[in-house]
Amino acid sequence: MIYSGMKEKNKKPFLNMDERNKQVALRIIAIMYFLTILSMQGIALYRQFVLGQEMSEFEDIAIIMTVNSLFLISALLYFGAIPIRKLKIKTLLLIYLLFVVMGSTFTYVKYNVFQSPGLSFKQLFDKLIIVFAIIGIMMIFFVLFSILGKRRLDKEIED
């Protein structure tokens, strides 16, 4: 190929954007993604609590939201968008407790407020053990991705 002194223009307009336009486009994409996830959560809550549908009727939406959220947070941690390495163990434990309180409150309200025969204390305790375990696994998963991301960034800096 003979170099003519001019760069070939990329045929994809998104790739030809300047830095400011890319930042605006990425911000709009992020806002639309956030609104989509919020609306999916709203639809799932509406279908469950207002329409009284069984979980099996919209379980696919719940699975997509859960997996999507887990991968989003993991990717943000891995690529350094969330600087978790600056967080102390005490802060991580407080985040874990906050998630546990939110999950426990949601579980209690779901089974004892919105269902006519509420759960017994033993049944509620069994559900709360699941909440503690799932949130613990999620936190370990997030810390692992943060550590792997830090290693990746350190390796890139060395090279």
N, C-alpha and C positions, 0 to 999 in steps of 0.2 A: 504494500500500500504506500502510495506516495503521500508525504505529509505536505499539505497545502497551506499550513499556517493557520487554518481555521478548525475549530472543533466541530465535529458533527453534532447537530442538534438531536436530542433524544426525541423520539416521536410520541412519547407519552407526556401529556401536558403536566401531570402532577409532578413528574421528575424534573421538569424545566422551571419549577417555581423557585423564586428566590427564598432566602431564609425566613423573612417576615411572613410571606404568603404560606409557607409550609407550617409555621407556628400557628397561624390563624386556622388553617385547615385542620391541623392536629387538635387544636383546642375545640373546634366545632365537633370533630369526630368523638372526642372524649365526652363532651356534654351530651351528645346524642346517645352514646353508649350508656352513660349513667341514667338518662331518662328512660331508655329502653329497659334496663334492669329494674328500675323503680316501678315502671308500669307493669312489668311482668309480676313483680312481687305484689303490687296492688290487685292485679287480676286474680292471682292465686288466693290472696286473703279474701277478696270479694266472693269468689266461688266457694270457698270453704265456709266462711262465717255468715255471709248474707244469703247465698243461695242454698247453703246446707249440703253441698255436694261432698261425696266421699273423697278421700285423698287419692284413691285409685283413679278417679276421673280426671285428675290434672297432675298426676305424679310425674309425667314426662316434663312438664313445665318446671316443676320443683327440682328435678334432677338436672336439667339444663342450667337453671340458675345457680344451683349449688356448685356444679363442676366448673361453670364459667367463672364464678366468683373465686373459687379456690385457685384456678389457674391464673386469673388476673392478679391476685395478691401475690402468688408465688413468682410470677414473671416480674412484677414490680420489685419484689425483694431481690430476685436473682440479678436483675439488671441495675440495681442500685438506686432505683427511684424512691424507695423507702429506706432510709439509712438506719436499719435496725441495729447495726453494730455500735451505734452511739447510745443505744438503750442499755440500761443496767438490768441485772437480774430482778431487782425489786420492781422495776417498771414492767418487765415482762410478766411477772406474777400478778401485778395489778391489772394488766390487760386481760390475763387469763381469768381472774376473778370477775372482772367486768363482764366478759363474755358468758361466764357461768351464771352470773346473776341475771343477765338478760335472757339466756336460754331457759333458766329455771322459771323465771317469771312468765315467759311465753308459754312454757309447758304447763304451768299451774293454771294460767288463765284459759288456755285451750281446753284442758280436760276438766276443770272444775267450774268454769263460768259458762262456757259455751256448750257443754254437754249436760243433759239433764241428770243422769246418775253420775255424779262426780267420782273420781278415783278414790279408793281408800288410801290411807297413809302409806301402806306397804306398796301398793301399785304406783303411787306417786314417787316414792323413794326409788323404785326400780327404774322408772323413767329418768329420774335425776341422775342416777348412776350412768346411764347412757349419755346424758348431756355432758357430764364431767369427762367421760372417756373420749367422746368425739371431739370436744373442744381441746382436750389435752393432745390428742393426735394431730389436730390441725395446728396447734402451736408448735409442736415438734417439727412438723412438716415445714412450717414457715421459717423457723429458725434454721433448719437444715438448708433450705433454699437461700437464705441470707448468707450463711457461711460459704456455700458453694459459689454464690455470686461474688462475695468478697475475694475468694481465691481467684476467680476468673479475672476480676478487675486488677488484682495485684499482679497476676501473670501478664496481663496486657500492658501494665505499666513497665514491667521489667523488659518486655520485648521492644 
